[in-house]
Amino acid sequence: MGTETDRRAVVLYDGMCAFCRRSVRILKKLDWLGRLCCHDARDAAGLPACPVPLDPGRLLEEMHVVTPDRKRVFAGYRALRWLAWRLPPAWPVAPLLYLPGVAGLGSRLYRWIARHRFDLVPCDHGACQLPRPAERRP
């Protein structure tokens, strides 16, 4: 028996990261059509079943989106582009995300923000006690 969340895309994010939680609050406000279900990637038991393997380490490095049909997974900048077409307020900028050169720049910017997210938004009580994910070299 399917549920309503079975027909929505699943946004996987680091639920212990203040920056990520703030980003999810914004996504929820932009999701006027109710197309998204946001889920803490640290809750491994609640991850959506899909044929694409979900690497727990990568889930904490970048936001991931599992499509409603559960057949595809997008991460990082590619996830943002996928989301832009599903969030009405983002529709005017969605085509711009595909302009020549924008994907490369957007991907680098996304990875930089993801690596530095613990410094961009203070954690509770001003200091983040979470271990920082290992930095990957491009």
Secondary structure, 3 states (H helix, E strand, C coil): CCCHHHHCEEEEECCCCHHHHHHHHHHHHHCCCCCEEEEECCCHHHCCCCCCCCCHHHHHHCCEEECCCCCCEEEHHHHHHHHHCCCHHHCCCHHHHHCCCHHHHHHHHHHHHHHHHHHHCCCHHHCCCCCCCCCCCC
